[in-house]
């Protein structure tokens, strides 16, 4: 069996090009996650997810209060007051999450991790501020 150095070097060259392509793709993914078009897309998806989550919470609270209204446990004025307070709390929470995510992602330069940490911190700050503004306790 004869070993051909030509085929070995050709195979090494192909493998080298393949490795370069993979590393190049990894660089593109990192750029995508850390602020390129994909990073912006991730932020948009995260913000839309936060809005949907708060919408679900709002719907749940309003539904529970509507049942109380229909049973006569609360008046129409109390129901309206609770709906307004829930809307304010939800709006503050969404805004605090978005602001927290943007601030912490600049402090923590690891792609996505900074935004997730900021989102969690922003959520807690939003709950506290929302509850303070509306005079309500957290559910």
Residue, then its C-alpha position, 0 to 999 in steps of 0.5 A: x500500500x502506497x501513501x500519496x502525500x498529494x491526497x493527504x495534503x489535498x484532504x488537509x486543505x479541504x479540512x482546513x477550508x471546512x474548519x475556516x468556514x465553521x469558525x467563520x459561521x461561528x463568528x457570524x452567529x456571535x455577531x448575530x447574537x450580540x447586536x447584529x440583525x439577529x441580536x435586534x431580532x432577539x431583543x424584539x422577540x424578547x420584548x414581544x414575549x414580555x408584552x404577551x406575558x403581561x397581557x396574559x396576566x392582565x387578562x387573568x386579573x380582569x377575568x377574576x375581577x369580572x367574575x367577582x363583579x358578576x357575583x356582586x362581590x365588587x361594584x362597577x367602580x371597584x371593577x373599573x379601578x382594578x382594571x386601570x390599576x392592573x393596566x398601569x402595573x402591566x405597562x410599568x412592568x413591560x417598560x421596566x423589563x425592556x429598560x433593565x434588559x438594555x441597561x444590564x446588557x451593556x454592563x454584562x457583555x456576554x451575548x443574551x446573558x446580559x439581556x436575560x439578567x436585565x429582564x429579570x432585574x427589570x421585572x422585579x423593579x417593575x413589580x415594586x414600582x407598579x405596586x407602589x404606584x397603584x397601592x396594590x400588593x403583588x399577585 
